[in-house]
Amino acid sequence: MPGESNGRADWTRLREFLAARPKNEDAVGLSWVELSQIVGGVPDSAVRHYPQ
């Protein structure tokens, strides 16, 4: 799950993921797990917030 990283996400990897999507795709849905896998970890503080 999210967390388990050095505390810094690699947003370059997200930009590359989004750039590879079809140009006519206006929105992309990702779970926190998918986002974490793409960027190399998302801090728990980014995932656990109020309201959910």
C-alpha positions, 0 to 999 in steps of 0.5 A, spaced: 500 500 500 502 507 500 508 509 504 514 504 504 518 509 500 524 514 502 518 519 503 519 522 496 515 520 490 518 521 483 513 525 479 517 524 473 514 517 472 507 519 473 508 525 467 511 519 463 505 514 465 500 520 463 503 522 457 503 515 454 495 515 455 491 516 449 491 524 447 483 524 447 483 521 454 480 527 458 481 523 465 484 517 468 482 514 474 487 510 479 487 507 486 492 509 491 495 503 490 496 504 483 499 511 484 504 509 489 506 503 484 507 508 479 511 514 483 514 509 487 511 510 494 505 515 497 506 517 504 500 515 509 499 522 510 497 523 503 492 517 503 489 518 510 486 525 510 479 527 512 474 527 509 475 521 505 
